[in-house]
Amino acid sequence: MNVILGYACPEDAEAVGRLHYTCRQETYRGLLPDSCLDGMSAEKTAPFNEIRYITDIER
């Protein structure tokens, strides 16, 4: 198996948001209250990821 790593850019924010959302749902379901996890969404996470990547790039 070959793995290629690269830097995320603002255009990746939506995909990274979906990844974070899916990982949280699969990891924490049963450990955190359902109401906490049910209030999360990939769409809510994407803007945070975009801001973070823009900030990292400008350093």
C-alpha positions, 0 to 999 in steps of 0.5 A: 500500500502506498500513502501520499501525504500532502498539506490541506488547503481551504478547498479541502475544508468540506472533506475534512469536515466530513472526516471529522464528523464521521470519526466523532460519530463512530468513536464517541457514540455510546460514550457521549450522550446522543444529544451531543453527537446528534447536534454535530454536522460536517457542514458546521465543522467545515468553516472551522477547518477552512479558517484553520488551514488558511491560518496555517498557510499564512505562517 
